[in-house]
Amino acid sequence: MYETLGLFIDGKLINAEQRQTQPVFNPATGDVLAHLPHATQIDLETALQAAQRAFHSWKNSSPLVRSSILRKVAQLTREQSTQIAQNLTLDQGKPLAESLSEVISCADHADWHAEECRRIYGRVILPRQPDVRQLVVREPVGVCVAFSPWNFPYNQAIRKITAAIGAGCTIILKGPEDSPSAVMAISRLFQEAGLPPGVLNIVWGDPPQISDYLIRSPITRKVSFTGSVFVGKQLAALAGAHMKRVTMELGGHSPVLVFNDADVDRAAKMLARFKIRNAGQVCISPTRFYVQKGVYDKFLTTFVETLSKIKVGNGLEPGVDMGPLAHERRVEMMGKFVDNSRQIGGTVVLGGEAMSGKGNFFAPTVITGLPDSAMLMQEEPFGPIAPVVPFTDVDEVVARANSLPFGLASYVFTNNLKTATHVSNALEAGLVNINHFGSALPETPFGGIKDSGIGSEGGSETFDGYLTTKFISQA
């Protein structure tokens, strides 16, 4: 059964009543799954007041209590993972196996934060005078406002929620209106786990209106956003105008560097599979493929052959490797990338068009012969399109990889230790993966540099954005 949709404020599920609603579609069929209510300004203020009231007690809660609730959420997530994943596939589109993997991994995030929140330590600084005591303590920042995206609705929301709650903060989260079931499930699981009312609140609605109202409020002390660079800069500017700290995980355009000494067959097959994950709608998806000339032809042949065998279809059908794009507008955008590539002399060697029938399906696509000035080499496609271009030497490809204002993920394939070390040091990216895909684990930091963001989620850094530092000097 599809998740019941509504607002979740002060521990209560609020249905549509007289509120504006919007339909939630299945991107594989176009069918309407449910209708989602939008928050009114009164709802937003009620959520702010509830979060502020709850913070006064939650900030003083025992880390053992926070840990216990997060562990319970992890347990409930695993127990209910099948139904949560099915609903996630219904409204987001990714294959059921990917949805199930996302949900199960989020149980790991809740477990990890349950452990780490018990280890938020301060320190003692030795004084210059024997009758002085100097302490550093870390305290929860206050009410947090978070905005999570539609491509990984469970994963991106749970990262923000568990960090805030584990740190002793309260949080208001605006989830993705296009794929809301996972966030609704999270609110329900936290309630079942015994989280006090007001600590977690969920709202939906017009993004500019909600972000403006919540960020401007003097109650809000922290803003966390995952999404596009354009919107992230707007929200960061608004938060900065009110001296509020931010964590921003924004877009990227991830370079892939495949060297002559790499295991080319393995790299091509791994990258092809990783490229079509969630139909390419992944912020760390490999998107600019630079292959050294000595292995270029071999890589391209294997890469195209692997992608040509990908089964595209409804994510609930057995054997499907890639589902639809989440929005109809993304299909149109893929067409623009292909048209621009053809206009400047690129060659479409696989795919290149929307697939017939119902749903937002676009074929896995490979394009060659593009200059670095091509639209596809400059803008993140966020879809199943891969440009593959040759390079000559290390310094050349590093310069090309670093030429854009993005700096989220990067991928390197080489069996030469010297090359791996040099390139990992030289790449301007928050995440560097060498010969595998090792990002986004609960215990590792996740975040970008340059236009790709500020701060990290995950790892021991996960609580940094949710804690203030207080120095106490006592004589």
C-alpha positions in Angstrom: 0.0 0.0 0.0 1.3 3.4 -0.9 2.4 5.6 2.0 -0.2 8.0 3.5 0.8 11.5 2.5 0.5 14.6 4.7 2.3 17.2 6.7 4.0 16.0 9.9 4.1 18.7 12.5 4.6 18.5 16.3 4.2 14.7 16.2 0.9 14.8 14.2 0.0 13.7 10.7 -2.0 16.5 9.0 -4.0 15.7 5.9 -5.1 18.0 3.1 -8.3 19.4 4.4 -8.6 22.8 2.7 -5.0 23.0 1.7 -3.7 23.1 -1.9 -2.5 19.7 -3.2 -0.5 18.4 -6.1 -0.6 15.0 -7.8 2.2 12.5 -7.3 2.9 10.6 -10.5 4.5 7.2 -11.3 7.2 8.2 -13.8 7.1 4.8 -15.4 3.4 4.9 -16.3 2.1 8.4 -15.8 -0.5 7.2 -13.3 -1.4 9.4 -10.3 -0.4 7.7 -7.1 -1.8 10.2 -4.5 -2.2 13.8 -3.8 0.2 15.7 -1.6 -0.9 18.7 0.6 1.1 21.9 0.6 1.9 23.7 3.8 0.3 27.1 4.5 2.2 29.9 6.1 0.4 29.0 9.4 1.6 25.5 9.0 5.2 26.7 8.6 5.0 28.9 11.7 3.4 26.1 13.7 6.3 23.8 12.6 8.9 26.5 13.7 7.2 27.0 17.1 7.0 23.2 17.6 10.7 22.8 16.7 11.7 25.6 19.0 9.6 24.3 21.9 11.0 20.8 21.5 14.6 22.1 21.3 14.5 23.4 24.8 14.2 19.9 26.2 15.8 17.8 23.4 19.1 19.7 23.5 19.5 18.4 27.1 18.5 14.9 26.3 21.0 12.1 27.1 23.1 10.9 24.1 21.9 7.4 25.2 18.3 8.4 24.6 19.1 9.8 21.1 21.2 6.7 20.3 18.4 4.4 21.4 15.8 6.1 19.1 18.2 6.1 16.1 18.9 2.4 16.6 15.2 1.7 16.7 14.7 3.6 13.5 17.4 1.5 11.9 15.7 -1.7 13.1 12.3 -0.5 11.8 13.8 0.5 8.5 15.2 -3.0 8.0 11.9 -4.6 9.0 9.8 -2.5 6.7 12.4 -2.1 3.9 10.5 -4.1 1.3 7.3 -1.9 1.4 9.3 1.3 1.7 11.4 0.3 -1.3 8.3 -0.6 -3.4 6.8 2.8 -2.8 10.1 4.5 -3.5 10.1 2.8 -6.9 6.5 3.8 -7.6 7.1 7.5 -7.2 10.8 7.9 -8.1 11.2 5.2 -10.8 14.5 3.5 -10.0 14.5 -0.3 -10.2 13.3 -2.1 -7.1 16.7 -3.6 -6.3 18.2 -0.1 -6.2 15.4 1.2 -4.0 15.9 -1.7 -1.6 19.6 -1.0 -1.5 19.0 2.6 -0.7 16.6 1.8 2.1 18.9 -0.8 3.7 21.9 1.5 3.5 19.9 4.1 5.4 19.5 1.7 8.3 23.3 1.7 8.4 23.3 5.5 8.5 20.9 5.5 11.4 23.0 2.9 13.3 26.2 4.8 12.6 24.8 8.1 13.9 23.4 6.2 16.9 27.0 5.3 17.8 28.7 8.5 16.8 26.3 10.8 18.7 27.5 9.2 21.9 31.0 10.5 21.1 30.5 14.2 20.8 33.3 15.3 23.0 34.8 18.6 24.2 38.2 19.1 25.7 40.2 20.6 28.5 42.9 23.2 27.7 45.7 23.4 30.2 45.7 26.9 31.7 48.6 29.4 32.1 47.6 29.9 35.7 46.9 27.0 38.1 43.7 28.5 39.5 42.0 28.8 36.1 40.0 26.0 34.4 39.6 26.1 30.6 37.0 24.0 28.9 35.7 23.6 25.3 32.2 22.2 25.0 30.1 21.6 21.9 26.4 22.4 21.9 23.5 21.8 19.5 23.0 24.8 17.2 19.3 24.9 17.5 16.4 24.5 15.1 17.5 23.3 11.7 15.8 23.6 8.3 16.7 21.0 5.6 15.8 20.5 2.0 16.3 17.1 0.5 16.1 16.0 -3.2 14.0 13.6 -5.3 16.7 11.3 -6.7 17.6 9.6 -3.4 14.6 10.6 -1.2 15.2 8.2 1.7 19.0 8.5 1.7 19.4 12.3 1.5 16.7 12.9 4.1 17.9 10.4 6.6 21.5 11.8 6.5 20.2 15.3 7.5 17.7 14.0 10.1 20.0 11.6 11.9 22.8 14.2 12.1 20.5 16.9 13.5 18.7 14.7 15.9 21.9 12.9 17.0 23.5 16.3 17.8 20.6 17.4 19.9 19.0 19.7 17.4 15.4 19.8 16.1 14.6 19.9 12.4 12.0 20.9 9.8 12.5 19.1 6.6 11.0 20.0 3.2 11.1 16.8 1.3 10.8 16.2 -2.5 7.2 16.7 -3.7 7.8 14.4 -6.7 8.8 11.4 -4.6 7.4 11.9 -1.1 6.7 8.4 0.2 10.2 7.7 1.6 10.2 10.9 3.7 6.7 10.1 5.0 8.0 6.7 5.9 10.9 8.3 7.8 8.5 10.5 9.9 6.4 7.5 10.7 9.3 5.4 11.8 10.7 8.1 14.1 7.3 8.4 15.7 7.1 4.7 16.2 10.6 4.8 17.7 9.5 7.2 20.4 10.9 10.5 19.1 9.3 13.4 21.1 6.8 15.6 19.2 8.3 18.6 17.5 11.8 17.2 17.2 11.2 16.2 13.5 8.7 18.1 11.3 7.9 17.5 7.6 6.5 20.1 5.3 5.7 20.2 1.5 4.9 23.0 -0.9 6.2 25.7 -3.2 10.0 25.6 -2.7 10.8 29.3 -3.0 8.0 30.3 -0.6 8.9 27.6 2.0 12.6 28.3 1.9 12.2 32.0 2.2 9.9 31.8 5.1 11.8 29.2 7.1 15.3 30.6 6.5 14.3 34.2 7.3 12.7 33.1 10.6 14.8 34.1 13.7 14.0 30.6 15.1 16.1 28.9 12.4 19.8 28.6 13.1 21.1 26.1 10.5 20.2 25.3 6.8 21.1 22.1 5.0 20.4 21.7 1.3 21.1 19.1 -1.3 20.3 20.1 -4.9 21.3 22.2 -7.8 24.2 24.8 -7.7 21.8 27.6 -8.8 19.3 27.0 -6.0 22.0 26.3 -3.4 23.7 29.6 -4.0 20.4 31.4 -3.6 19.7 29.6 -0.3 23.2 30.2 0.9 23.0 33.9 0.2 19.7 34.1 2.1 21.1 32.2 5.0 24.3 34.3 5.0 22.3 37.5 5.1 20.9 36.3 8.4 24.2 34.9 9.7 23.0 31.3 9.6 25.3 28.4 9.1 24.9 26.2 6.1 25.7 22.8 4.7 25.4 22.6 0.9 25.8 19.5 -1.2 25.3 20.7 -4.7 25.7 19.5 -8.3 28.8 18.1 -9.9 30.1 17.0 -13.3 32.3 14.0 -12.3 35.4 13.4 -14.4 36.5 9.8 -15.1 40.2 9.3 -15.9 41.1 5.9 -17.5 44.8 5.4 -18.0 46.6 3.1 -20.4 47.8 0.9 -17.5 44.2 0.3 -16.1 42.3 -2.9 -16.2 40.3 -1.6 -19.1 37.6 -4.3 -19.4 36.8 -4.1 -15.7 36.8 -0.3 -15.7 34.5 -0.1 -18.7 32.0 -2.7 -17.4 32.0 -1.1 -13.9 31.5 2.4 -15.2 28.7 1.4 -17.6 26.8 -0.1 -14.7 27.5 2.8 -12.4 26.5 5.3 -15.2 22.9 3.9 -15.5 22.4 3.7 -11.7 19.1 5.6 -11.1 19.1 6.4 -14.8 22.1 8.7 -14.3 20.2 10.8 -11.8 23.0 10.7 -9.3 25.0 13.7 -8.1 28.2 11.6 -8.1 27.4 9.8 -11.4 30.4 9.6 -13.8 29.7 12.2 -16.4 32.9 13.2 -18.3 34.8 10.2 -19.5 38.5 10.9 -20.4 40.3 7.8 -21.7 44.0 7.7 -22.6 44.6 7.1 -26.3 46.3 3.8 -26.0 43.2 2.1 -24.6 40.5 4.4 -26.0 39.1 2.1 -28.7 39.1 -0.9 -26.4 37.4 1.0 -23.6 34.7 2.4 -25.9 33.9 -1.0 -27.4 33.4 -2.7 -24.0 31.6 0.3 -22.6 29.1 0.5 -25.5 28.6 -3.3 -25.5 27.8 -3.3 -21.8 25.4 -0.4 -22.1 23.7 -2.0 -25.1 22.6 -4.9 -22.9 20.9 -2.8 -20.3 17.2 -3.6 -19.8 15.2 -0.4 -19.5 11.7 -0.5 -18.1 9.3 -0.2 -15.1 11.4 -0.6 -12.0 8.9 -3.0 -10.5 9.3 -5.5 -13.4 11.9 -8.3 -12.9 15.2 -8.0 -14.6 15.1 -4.3 -15.2 18.4 -2.6 -14.9 17.4 1.0 -15.5 14.1 2.8 -14.8 12.6 6.0 -16.2 13.8 9.5 -15.6 11.9 11.1 -12.7 10.4 14.0 -14.7 9.2 14.5 -18.2 11.3 17.6 -18.4 14.4 15.6 -17.9 13.6 13.6 -21.1 13.4 16.9 -23.0 16.7 18.0 -21.5 18.4 14.8 -22.6 17.2 15.6 -26.1 18.8 19.0 -25.9 22.2 17.5 -24.9 22.0 15.1 -27.9 21.0 17.8 -30.4 23.8 20.1 -29.3 26.3 17.3 -29.5 25.3 16.5 -33.1 25.3 20.2 -34.1 29.0 20.5 -33.1 30.1 17.3 -34.8 29.7 14.7 -32.1 28.8 11.1 -33.0 26.0 9.3 -31.2 27.3 5.7 -31.0 24.5 4.3 -28.8 21.0 5.5 -28.0 20.4 9.2 -28.4 16.6 9.3 -28.2 13.5 8.9 -25.9 12.0 5.5 -25.9 8.5 4.9 -27.3 5.4 4.2 -25.1 4.4 5.4 -21.7 6.8 6.8 -19.1 9.8 9.1 -19.0 12.3 6.7 -20.6 15.5 7.7 -22.4 17.9 5.1 -23.9 21.4 4.8 -22.5 23.5 7.0 -24.7 27.2 7.3 -25.6 28.6 10.2 -27.6 32.1 10.6 -29.0 34.0 13.3 -30.9 33.1 16.2 -28.6 35.3 19.2 -27.8 35.6 20.3 -24.2 33.4 23.3 -25.0 30.4 21.0 -25.8 27.3 21.5 -23.7 27.6 17.9 -22.5 31.1 18.5 -21.3 30.2 21.8 -19.5 26.9 21.0 -17.9 25.9 18.1 -15.7 23.5 15.9 -17.7 21.8 14.2 -14.7 20.7 11.4 -17.0 21.9 8.3 -18.9 24.3 10.1 -21.3 28.0 9.5 -21.4 30.5 11.5 -23.5 33.8 9.6 -24.1 36.8 11.6 -25.3 40.5 10.8 -25.6 43.5 12.3 -23.7 47.3 12.1 -24.1 49.1 12.7 -20.7 48.5 13.1 -17.0 48.9 16.9 -16.7 46.6 17.5 -19.7 43.8 15.4 -18.4 44.0 16.8 -14.8 43.8 20.3 -16.2 40.7 19.3 -18.3 39.1 17.6 -15.3 39.7 20.6 -13.1 38.6 23.2 -15.7 34.9 23.4 -14.5 33.7 25.2 -11.4 32.4 21.9 -10.0 34.3 19.7 -7.5 32.2 16.9 -6.1 33.2 13.4 -7.2 36.0 12.1 -9.5 37.1 8.6 -10.6 40.5 7.3 -11.6 41.5 4.0 -13.1 45.2 3.1 -13.1 47.4 0.3 -11.8 50.4 2.7 -11.4 50.8 3.8 -7.8 52.7 6.9 -8.7 49.9 8.0 -11.1 47.2 7.3 -8.6 48.9 9.3 -5.9 49.7 12.2 -8.2 46.2 12.4 -9.7 44.4 12.0 -6.4 46.4 14.9 -5.0 45.9 17.1 -8.1 42.1 16.6 -8.7 40.0 19.4 -7.3 37.2 17.3 -5.9 35.8 16.5 -2.5 35.6 12.8 -3.4 38.3 10.8 -5.3 37.7 7.2 -6.1 40.6 5.1 -7.4 39.8 1.8 -9.2 36.4 1.4 -7.5 33.3 3.4 -6.2 33.9 4.0 -2.5 31.9 7.1 -1.6 28.7 7.7 0.4 29.3 5.3 3.3 28.0 6.3 6.7 31.4 6.5 8.2 33.0 8.5 5.4 32.6 12.3 4.7 30.5 13.2 1.7 30.7 16.7 0.2 32.2 18.8 -2.5 34.4 21.9 -3.0 34.2 24.9 -5.3 30.6 25.3 -6.7 29.7 21.8 -5.5 29.2 22.8 -1.9 30.1 23.6 1.6 30.6 21.1 4.4 30.3 17.4 4.6 27.6 14.8 5.6 28.7 11.5 7.1 32.0 10.5 8.7 33.2 12.1 12.0 32.5 15.4 10.3 28.8 14.8 10.2 27.9 16.7 13.3 30.2 19.7 12.6 27.4 21.8 11.0 25.0 21.1 13.8 27.2 22.0 16.8 28.5 25.3 18.1 31.8 25.6 20.0 31.7 27.3 23.4 34.9 28.2 25.4 34.5 28.3 29.2 37.2 30.0 31.3 36.7 29.8 35.1 38.8 31.2 37.8 
